[in-house]
Amino acid sequence: MKSDIDILMKKYSIDAMLVTGRADHNPAMVYLTGGAHLTNADLLIKPGEKGILYCNMMERDEAAKTNFEVRLFTQIPMEKLLTEAKGSQHLAIALRYKQMFEAAGITTGRVALYGEQDLGVGYTLMRDLQQLMPDIELVGDLPHDVLLLARETKSEEELVRIRQMSKVTQEVVGNTLDFLTGHKIKNNQLVKSDGSPLTIGEVKKHINLWLAERGAENPEGTIFAIGRDAGVPHSSGNNDDKIELGKTIIYDIFPCEQGGGYFYDFTRTWSLGFATDEVLGMYDQVKTIYSELQKSIRLGEPFCTYQKQTCEFFEKHGHKTLLSQPDTEEGYIHSIGHGLGLNVHERPFSGVLTTPDHLIQPGSVFSIEPGLYYPEKGFGIRLEDTYTARSDGSIERLSDFPLDLVIPIK
């Protein structure tokens, strides 16, 4: 949580943090500023101090809402810096960073870098800044990422926002179900009122509209994949594919609040009208391990414990998994879940190679998503819900949408 940041900085010898970029779709800046409307800003944080937020003059009122000390870029005139830098724009900005650091009392120590910026520009600026200030150490890709560790557990306020995204997500999934089942059938396909086939792309357009109507965004896209594409876990689906009866559809939806806020993650597998015996049998296996995991999860356990449990279950039923065959392209071929918040994938992680410090803790928000994938047989199956761990030890599922596979057509 945010209240852990100072402790984590001291624990991992971080003397200051620089967070750069806009304050939407920029998780580090959103987390620290609350998502204020800032198109470009720089935030400097030292343990035990208030933090200084530099911004454009036109956005000073928005910056003031963050409760950081607000300073304007215009307080460090660029004309003088450009003269000193002999016209080099990048060097002038690096010189501005130097003045910002010195004004904040940051002249030595380790400074962790966060935020979003063009890779080439960011590299050039930080290289120049490191040369200008050799007594500081600019660090990134930390073995212990302070902000990711802080974000690993959510406050009640954050949970309220994630719960709202759960509500929005389930409403949109319900709309999708009603939309599909309201169509007529021709030649084993869903058809529109003019008799033409309904396509994956048309379904996705409606999903985006329903999300927008509820104040949500879909920056990562939606997985709505049928048949063989459903057998490749992150295939988003071919927009031209027709919606056919008896083929599995994996519907994985992971929208977020407007402005790149908190995400939700949810998956169902549907087969319209009917399902083959093979799919029904494997669906029962996925649903069985899903139910077992719900009962197994405990506070304080490494998340990867449940990956191993899932792999062993599926291998017992004759499927390949990453546990014994890391290069397999069929069977169970991903991790059992991941944390989520301002990123759709964040700590804790659960893959086979994940270290045991990724724990289920009070305030953890994470997905559980077992699945089986057989693209050459023309199907894939996945069930996913998002959960949170409570301080009393209970594990709460944040959605209650039905787990039905076969969806009758009206």
N, C-alpha and C positions, 0 to 999 in steps of 0.2 A: 504494500500500500504506500501512498505518498508519504505517510508518516515514517516510513522506514528508510527514506532516501538518505538522510544525514547519517544514519547508523551504517548503512551499506557503503556510503562513500568513505567513511573512516575505516571500516573493516577492510576494504579493498584498496586503500591508499590512493583514493582519488581526491585531489585537492580542489578541483573545480570542474564544472561541466559547461560546455558551449553547445547550445541547441540552435540550429539555424533553419531558416525557410519559412514557408507559410504556416498558417495555423489551421489548415483543413487538409485532410488526407495526408497528414504528417504526424504519425502516432506520438512521437516524443513531444512535439510541440502541443498537440491536442491535449495530451495527458497533463502537462504542466500548466497550460494556460486555460484549460477548460474549453478550448475551441473558440476563442475570441476571433473576430473577423480581422485577421492580419494577413495581408498578401505577401509580406516579407518582413522578417524580424530576426533578431539575434537575442538569445537569452543566456545570461551568465549566472551561474549558481555556485555558491560556496557553502559548505556545511555551516549551519548555525546562523546564516545571514539571509536577508529577505530575497535577494536575487534582483538583477537589473535587466530590464527588457528594453532593448533598443528597437525603434520602429519608425515608420514614415510619419511625417507631421499629420497627414490626412487621417491617420488611423489612431491618433493619440487617445481619443475617447474610448475606443474599443480596447486599447492596451490598458487603460486605467481600470477596466473591469476585472483584470487579472489579479490585482492586489500586489503585483510586483512593482518595484520602483521603475518608473517609466522615464526613459531618456530618448531624445530624438536624434536620428542620424544627422540632422542639420546642425547639431551642436558640435560636430566635428567636420568643418567645412572641407568638401572634396577638392575645391580649387587649390587650396594650399597643398593638399596631399598629392594632387596630380603634378604640381610643380616639383615637389620633392621627389616624386617617382619618375620624373622626366617624361611624363605623358603616359606611362604604363597604367592602364586601368586596374589590372590585377594587383600590381604592387601597391597602388594607392589604396585599394580596399584592404590589403594586408596591413598597411600602415594604420588604417582606421581600426582594424582589429587590435593592433598593438596598443593604441591609445585606449581602446575600450578595456582591454585586459589590465593595463596599468591603472586606470581609473577605478577598477574594481579591486585593486590590490593583488592582482594575479601576475606575479613576476617570476615565480619559481614553482616547481612541483609538477604533478601529472594532471593534465586536463583531458577529460574524456569528451569525445566528439559525438554529437547526435544530430538528427534532423535530415532534411532532404535538400539536395542541390545537384545540379548537373555534375557528373563524376569528374569530367575534365576540369571544369572551373573550380570545383571544390578542392581537387588535388593541387592545382596551381596555387590557390590562395593559402592553403595550409602549409604547403612547401615553403612559400615565401614567408609566412608568419613564423614557421619554425626557424628559418634562417635569421629573421629579425630578433627573435627571442630565444636564444640557444639555452637559456636556463630553465625553460619549461619543456615538458615532454608531452606532445600531442599523441593521444592514444585512441585507438578504435579496435573493433573486433576483440573485445576483452573476453578472457576466459570467464570472468564474472561480470556480466553486463548489468550495471547498477539499475538502470531503468527497467530492463526486462525482469530482473529479480523483484523489484518493487511492484511491477504490474502483475506479477504472478498470482497475487491474492487481491481480491476485490473488496471494496468497502460496500456498505449497505446502499449508499447512493449510486455506486456503479451497478450494483445488482438490480436496483429499480430500473435503470436504463436498459439493462440486458433483458429483464423480464418484459419490458415494453416491446423490445424487438422480437421477443418470442411470440407475443400476442400478434404483432403485425405479420410475422412469418406464417403463423398458423392460419390467419385469416386469408392470406394470399394463397396458401396451399389449398385451403377449402374452396376458394374461388376457382382454382385450377381444376380441382376435381369436378365441381359442378359444371364448369365449362366443357370439359371432356365428355362427361356422361350425358350432356344435353344434345350431343350431335347424333345424327342418324348414321346408319351403317350401309355401305355399298361395297361389294367385292372384298369384304373382310377389313375395310378401312373406314375410319371416321370421315364423313363428308359434310361440307358446309351446305347452306341452303341452296346454293346454285349447283350442287352436285359435285363440285371439285373437292379433291382430298384435302383434309386438314394437315398442315405440316408442322414440324418441330419449330421452325422459325416463327410461325404465326402464334403458337402457344407462348413462346418467349416474349414476344411483343406485348401480349396481354399481361404476362407476369411483371414486366417492367412498369407497365401502366398502373397496375394495382399497387405496386410498391410505392411509386411516386405519389399516388393519391393518399397514401398513409404517411407521407413524410419520410420515406426511407429511400436509400440508394442501393445500387447494385454494381459497385465498381469492379468487382471480381468476376462478374458474369454469373450465369446460372448453368448448372449441369442439368440438361433435360435430354437424355440420350436413350435411344431405343435399339433393341436387338444387339448386333455385334458391338456397337458403340457402347452399350451399357456394360459390356465385358471389359472395357478399358477404363479404369477408375476415374481418371480425370478427363476423359473425352467429353467435351461440352455438348456433343450431339450435332449432327448435320442438319442445318436449317431446312434443307430440301426434303429430308426424309418424311415419309407419310406416317401417320399414326395408325398402326395396324393392331388388330385384336390378337391376343395370345402371345405377344412379344413383351418381354420385360422392358419397363421404362424405369431408369434410375433418375429420380428427381432430387437433386442436391441443391438446396437454395441457401445462400449465405449473405444476406443483405446487411447493411449497416445504417446507422443514423445518418441523416444529412450532414455533410461536412466531414465525412470520414470518422464518424464517432464509433460507438460500440457495435460489434457484429453479433449475429446469431448464426448458428449452423444446424442444419436439419436435413435429413434424407429419408425418403421413402422409396420403396420399389413397388411398382404397380404392374399388373398385367390385366389389360382390359378384356372383359368378357369371360376369359378362361385362362388357365395356365397348363403347361404340359406336366406330366407326372414327374419328370426329371427336375423341373424348376420347383414344383411343389415340395419335393423331397429336400432339395438344397435350401429352399427358403425356410423350411422347418428347422434345419440345422443352424442357420444364421440366427433365427429367432430364439432358438434354445440357448446358444452361447450369449446372445444379447441379454436374455433374462438372467442367466447365471452371473454375468458380470454385474448387473444391477445389484444382486444380492451379495457379491463378493467384495465390493470396493470398501476400503477402510481408510480412515484418517491415518496419516503417517506412513503409508505404504508407498514405495516407489511406483510410479505410473507404469514403468516397464514390466512390473510383475504381471499386469493384466494382459500385456502383449504376449508374454510367454504362455499364460493360461489359455489364451485364444488360439495360439499356434498349436499347442498340444491337443486341444479339443478337435481342431480341424484335421490335424494329421491322423488322429485316432479314427476319423471318419473317411480317411483315404485321400485327403486333399494335400497338395503341395503347399508349403508355407515358406516364408522368409527365414524361419528359424533353422531349417535344415537344408533349404535350397535357396540361397540369397538371390540367385539370378532367375528364379521362376517368373514366368509371365502369365501364369494361370493359377487358380486356387485362391489362397489368401495372400495378397501381395502388397499390403500397406500396414501401417501401424494401427493400433486399436483406438487411438484418439489423440487429441492435442488440446492444449489450452487455447482460449480465445478471449478477446477483449477488443482493444483498438487495432489489433491485427487479427485476421481470421485464423492464423496459426501462430501461436506463441507458447511460452512456457505455461504448464509443464508439457514436455513431449514424452512419447512412450515407445519409440522405435526399439528394435532389437539392440542397437548399439547405444541407446540413450543411457547416460550415467544415472546411478541411483539417487542423486540429489534432486531429481525432478519428482517431487513428492505430492501426494494428495494432502492438501492442508486446508484448514478453515479459511474460506474465502476463495478457494480454487474454483475456477469455472472451466469446464473441459467437456469435450465430446466423447461419446462412446459410439463406435461405428464399425462393427464387424461386417465382413462382406465376402462373397465368393465370386470369381470372375472366370468365365470361359468364353472368350470372344469367338473362338473357332466353332463353338456350339451355338453361338448367336444369343448369348444372354449374360447378364451380370446381376448381382443381388447385393444390396447394401441397406442397412437400417442405421439411422443415426439420430440421436437426441443430444441436447446439451444439458449438463448437470452442474450443480454447485455443491460443494461440501460445507456443511454448517458446523458451527463451533461445538454443537452438542453431539457431533459424530454422525449425524444423519446425512444421507446423500439424496439430494432433491433433484428430481427430473423437472426441467423447466418447461416442458410441453406435455400435453396429454392427447395428442392426435393419434387416431387409431393406427394400428400396425397391419391393416389388411393388405394382402397381396392382390387377390382377384377383385376387380372393381366391376360390378354389374353395369351394363349400359342400359339406360332407361328405355 
